[in-house]
Amino acid sequence: MLPFSDPTVPSVVSIVVGGPVAGSWWGHPAGRLVYQIGEELEGDSDIQLVKLWRGKLTLVHRSLWSPLVRVGRARAPWQTTGLSEPGRLLLDFVERTRTIRSDALPTDFPAGSHAFRPALRDLERRLLVLTRSVHTTTGAHALEAESWAAWSTRVRPVRFVGSVESAQLLLENAARRLAPNSDPRRAFPWK
């Protein structure tokens, strides 16, 4: 497990540039290299990018996919309590259709397109869906949300047989190397 960018713990950005970067890494002289490496990592079949560590984009190795899916599919109170109505509608839609893209919203989406991105970001933060940036035929970027069921069918992670709590503990233990002197539970959305 490795955050893509974080000024206080090891991250892809700090490894590439040789140290922590305060603020946006785009302005760093090695920003283009960071972007290129990020693109390569995103295409790696053993890595899944998820908003996990401190709500930041985090690279999660295949060896942790089973507990990640268990947590993502739990529908625990931290995932569902306070979810907005557009968020609930979007989650229901993604569960039914398996994926949705920001450039292909159904015209009858009740909350309208203006509510899509905030709702999607909330679902992503709560680990209720997986998201990624995709290139459109016009060369633009669009956001795609995928259900855990669709993702699991596509990549076939080993089924996790333990409890949600044990899955969370495995992820927390994997993160201990990032901040060995602090409690990693504070860095996860289920804190």
TIVEXVO-87071 format. One record per residue: x, y, z of N, C-alpha, C in turn; residue number from 1. Coordinates in steps of 0.1 Angstrom, whole numbers. Last residue first. Example, Ala and Ser with C-alpha at 12.3 -4.5 7.8 and 13.67 -1.06 7.14 Angstrom:
REM residues 2
R|128|-22|71|137|-11|71|129|0|79|2
R|132|-57|78|123|-45|78|132|-33|78|1
This chain:
REM residues 191
R|-123|52|102|-118|56|116|-130|59|124|191
R|-128|44|77|-137|38|88|-133|43|102|190
R|-109|56|60|-123|61|61|-132|56|72|189
R|-77|59|77|-87|52|69|-101|57|70|188
R|-61|70|95|-59|74|81|-69|67|72|187
R|-65|60|120|-69|74|118|-68|78|103|186
R|-52|35|119|-67|36|118|-72|50|115|185
R|-25|38|124|-30|39|111|-45|40|109|184
R|-11|57|149|-22|47|147|-27|48|133|183
R|25|61|145|11|66|147|1|55|144|182
R|50|53|138|48|59|151|34|64|154|181
R|50|44|111|51|35|122|49|40|136|180
R|35|50|85|36|59|96|38|50|109|179
R|40|29|67|39|43|62|41|53|74|178
R|37|6|80|51|10|76|51|24|71|177
R|10|3|84|18|7|95|32|11|91|176
R|-5|-7|63|-2|7|63|8|11|74|175
R|-10|-33|70|-2|-30|58|3|-16|57|174
R|-27|-29|91|-13|-34|94|-4|-32|82|173
R|-50|-20|78|-43|-11|87|-29|-16|90|172
R|-56|-43|63|-53|-31|56|-45|-21|65|171
R|-62|-60|85|-51|-64|75|-47|-51|67|170
R|-83|-46|97|-71|-48|104|-59|-52|95|169
R|-103|-49|77|-98|-36|80|-85|-37|87|168
R|-107|-77|79|-102|-71|67|-96|-57|69|167
R|-117|-79|105|-104|-85|102|-98|-80|89|166
R|-141|-65|101|-131|-60|110|-118|-66|108|165
R|-154|-82|84|-151|-69|79|-140|-63|88|164
R|-141|-116|88|-150|-105|91|-145|-92|84|163
R|-129|-138|61|-130|-132|75|-140|-121|76|162
R|-127|-146|35|-136|-153|43|-138|-147|58|161
R|-125|-132|4|-120|-130|18|-131|-136|27|160
R|-117|-147|-27|-127|-143|-17|-122|-142|-3|159
R|-93|-132|-48|-96|-144|-39|-107|-139|-29|158
R|-105|-113|-76|-97|-115|-64|-102|-127|-56|157
R|-112|-109|-105|-113|-121|-98|-104|-122|-86|156
R|-116|-88|-122|-102|-91|-118|-101|-104|-110|155
R|-144|-88|-129|-134|-85|-139|-120|-90|-135|154
R|-158|-93|-106|-160|-102|-117|-149|-101|-128|153
R|-149|-71|-91|-146|-85|-87|-147|-95|-98|152
R|-162|-50|-106|-147|-51|-105|-143|-65|-101|151
R|-189|-57|-102|-183|-57|-115|-168|-58|-115|150
R|-190|-54|-73|-193|-67|-80|-188|-68|-94|149
R|-183|-28|-69|-174|-38|-64|-177|-51|-71|148
R|-190|-8|-98|-194|-14|-86|-183|-25|-82|147
R|-174|22|-109|-176|7|-111|-180|1|-98|146
R|-173|52|-127|-175|45|-114|-179|31|-117|145
R|-152|73|-144|-160|61|-145|-161|55|-131|144
R|-149|106|-157|-148|97|-145|-157|85|-148|143
R|-129|115|-186|-142|113|-179|-140|104|-167|142
R|-110|137|-206|-111|127|-195|-125|127|-189|141
R|-108|139|-242|-110|144|-229|-110|133|-219|140
R|-107|127|-266|-94|130|-260|-96|136|-246|139
R|-130|118|-277|-126|132|-281|-113|136|-275|138
R|-134|94|-265|-130|94|-280|-126|108|-284|137
R|-118|97|-233|-129|96|-242|-125|96|-256|136
R|-101|79|-208|-100|88|-219|-112|86|-228|135
R|-109|80|-173|-108|73|-186|-107|83|-197|134
R|-102|75|-139|-103|85|-150|-101|77|-163|133
R|-122|57|-117|-110|59|-124|-112|69|-135|132
R|-135|42|-87|-135|52|-97|-121|52|-105|131
R|-156|20|-70|-143|23|-74|-144|33|-86|130
R|-179|26|-42|-176|23|-56|-161|25|-59|129
R|-176|29|-15|-188|22|-20|-187|19|-35|128
R|-157|43|0|-153|30|-6|-166|22|-11|127
R|-162|69|6|-168|59|15|-165|44|10|126
R|-151|82|-16|-145|84|-3|-150|73|7|125
R|-170|74|-36|-155|70|-37|-149|71|-23|124
R|-192|87|-28|-192|73|-28|-178|67|-29|123
R|-183|114|-30|-187|109|-17|-187|93|-17|122
R|-178|115|-58|-167|117|-49|-170|112|-35|121
R|-205|112|-67|-195|102|-70|-183|103|-61|120
R|-216|136|-57|-221|123|-52|-211|112|-55|119
R|-201|155|-72|-201|155|-57|-205|141|-51|118
R|-208|146|-99|-194|146|-93|-194|146|-78|117
R|-237|149|-100|-230|137|-102|-216|136|-96|116
R|-251|172|-98|-250|165|-86|-241|153|-87|115
R|-253|181|-125|-245|189|-115|-243|182|-102|114
R|-269|163|-138|-255|162|-139|-247|170|-129|113
R|-296|151|-117|-290|159|-127|-275|158|-127|112
R|-310|134|-101|-303|145|-94|-296|154|-104|111
R|-321|114|-118|-329|123|-110|-322|135|-105|110
R|-314|108|-150|-307|107|-137|-314|118|-128|109
R|-323|107|-176|-333|107|-165|-327|106|-151|108
R|-301|105|-192|-309|118|-192|-319|118|-181|107
R|-272|90|-177|-286|89|-183|-294|102|-182|106
R|-240|101|-187|-251|100|-177|-264|98|-184|105
R|-215|100|-199|-226|92|-205|-237|90|-194|104
R|-194|112|-187|-198|117|-200|-209|109|-207|103
R|-191|97|-164|-195|111|-163|-199|117|-176|102
R|-204|64|-165|-193|74|-168|-199|88|-168|101
R|-208|34|-146|-214|47|-151|-202|56|-154|100
R|-214|-1|-141|-206|11|-143|-214|23|-148|99
R|-236|-17|-131|-222|-21|-129|-212|-10|-131|98
R|-263|-12|-130|-257|-11|-143|-242|-16|-143|97
R|-269|-15|-102|-277|-21|-112|-270|-22|-126|96
R|-249|0|-89|-251|-14|-85|-260|-21|-96|95
R|-253|25|-101|-241|18|-103|-242|3|-100|94
R|-279|31|-90|-277|30|-104|-264|22|-107|93
R|-273|32|-62|-283|22|-67|-281|20|-82|92
R|-255|53|-63|-250|40|-58|-260|29|-63|91
R|-272|74|-71|-260|70|-79|-255|56|-76|90
R|-290|75|-50|-295|72|-63|-283|68|-72|89
R|-272|82|-29|-279|69|-28|-285|65|-42|88
R|-263|107|-38|-253|96|-36|-260|82|-36|87
R|-286|122|-38|-280|119|-51|-270|108|-49|86
R|-290|120|-9|-300|114|-18|-294|112|-32|85
R|-259|113|9|-269|122|3|-279|114|-6|84
R|-253|95|38|-251|96|24|-263|104|18|83
R|-256|92|65|-253|106|60|-251|106|45|82
R|-243|60|65|-249|70|73|-245|84|68|81
R|-227|43|49|-240|47|45|-247|58|53|80
R|-201|39|59|-203|41|45|-216|46|41|79
R|-204|36|86|-195|47|81|-196|49|66|78
R|-220|12|87|-226|26|90|-217|37|85|77
R|-212|-8|57|-211|-5|72|-217|9|74|76
R|-211|-22|34|-222|-14|36|-223|-11|51|75
R|-190|-40|24|-196|-42|37|-209|-34|40|74
R|-175|-37|2|-188|-43|0|-196|-44|13|73
R|-150|-28|11|-158|-20|2|-173|-24|1|72
R|-141|-49|27|-145|-37|33|-154|-28|24|71
R|-138|-68|7|-146|-72|19|-151|-59|25|70
R|-119|-56|-10|-133|-59|-15|-142|-61|-3|69
R|-97|-56|8|-102|-43|3|-117|-45|-2|68
R|-91|-83|12|-97|-75|23|-103|-62|18|67
R|-84|-88|-16|-94|-95|-9|-100|-88|3|66
R|-62|-71|-22|-74|-69|-28|-86|-76|-21|65
R|-36|-74|-13|-46|-68|-4|-59|-66|-10|64
R|-22|-84|-34|-22|-92|-22|-32|-86|-12|63
R|-22|-63|-53|-31|-74|-55|-32|-83|-42|62
R|-17|-32|-36|-12|-43|-44|-23|-55|-43|61
R|-29|0|-42|-31|-12|-33|-27|-24|-42|60
R|-22|33|-40|-19|21|-47|-20|9|-38|59
R|-45|59|-35|-35|50|-29|-34|38|-38|58
R|-55|92|-32|-53|81|-41|-42|72|-36|57
R|-67|99|1|-59|102|-10|-58|89|-19|56
R|-78|96|26|-87|100|15|-80|103|2|55
R|-58|84|41|-62|98|43|-70|104|32|54
R|-59|59|18|-50|64|29|-53|79|29|53
R|-80|58|-4|-79|50|8|-72|57|20|52
R|-92|56|-33|-91|67|-24|-91|60|-10|51
R|-72|34|-53|-84|36|-45|-81|48|-36|50
R|-59|14|-78|-59|27|-72|-72|30|-66|49
R|-43|-17|-78|-56|-10|-79|-54|4|-72|48
R|-20|-37|-95|-22|-25|-86|-36|-20|-89|47
R|-14|-56|-113|-13|-60|-99|-16|-48|-89|46
R|-15|-45|-138|-26|-54|-135|-25|-59|-120|45
R|-9|-11|-144|-3|-23|-139|-14|-32|-134|44
R|-18|14|-151|-20|3|-161|-15|-11|-156|43
R|-10|30|-131|-24|28|-132|-27|16|-142|42
R|18|30|-136|13|23|-124|-2|20|-125|41
R|18|47|-158|23|33|-159|17|24|-148|40
R|8|70|-147|1|64|-158|5|49|-159|39
R|29|76|-129|15|73|-124|7|66|-135|38
R|50|81|-146|50|69|-138|37|66|-132|37
R|40|105|-157|43|93|-166|43|80|-158|36
R|38|121|-134|26|118|-142|29|106|-151|35
R|66|123|-128|56|117|-118|43|113|-125|34
R|75|136|-151|79|122|-148|70|115|-138|33
R|63|161|-147|60|153|-159|64|138|-157|32
R|75|169|-123|61|167|-124|57|158|-136|31
R|101|177|-116|99|162|-120|84|159|-122|30
R|97|203|-108|105|200|-121|103|186|-126|29
R|63|208|-97|77|203|-94|84|201|-108|28
R|37|213|-102|46|224|-104|61|220|-102|27
R|25|189|-95|25|193|-109|35|204|-112|26
R|23|185|-68|35|180|-74|36|184|-89|25
R|11|211|-47|9|203|-58|22|198|-65|24
R|23|210|-13|15|215|-23|14|205|-35|23
R|55|197|-8|44|205|-2|36|211|-13|22
R|69|166|-12|65|178|-19|54|185|-12|21
R|97|147|1|83|152|2|81|165|-7|20
R|120|132|-23|116|138|-10|102|143|-10|19
R|125|124|-49|135|123|-39|132|129|-26|18
R|106|121|-68|113|134|-67|124|134|-57|17
R|97|94|-64|102|99|-77|110|112|-76|16
R|90|94|-37|100|84|-42|106|90|-56|15
R|70|113|-36|83|115|-28|94|106|-33|14
R|51|101|-53|57|114|-56|70|116|-49|13
R|44|77|-39|50|77|-53|57|90|-56|12
R|56|81|-5|45|81|-15|52|80|-29|11
R|60|81|30|65|78|17|53|77|7|10
R|43|110|46|47|96|46|53|93|32|9
R|38|137|42|43|133|55|47|118|56|8
R|26|145|18|38|152|22|44|146|35|7
R|16|123|-7|14|126|7|27|133|12|6
R|4|105|-34|10|118|-30|6|120|-15|5
R|-3|78|-35|3|84|-47|10|97|-43|4
R|5|56|-8|-2|68|-14|5|73|-26|3
R|6|21|-9|14|33|-10|6|45|-16|2
R|9|-12|0|0|0|0|9|12|0|1
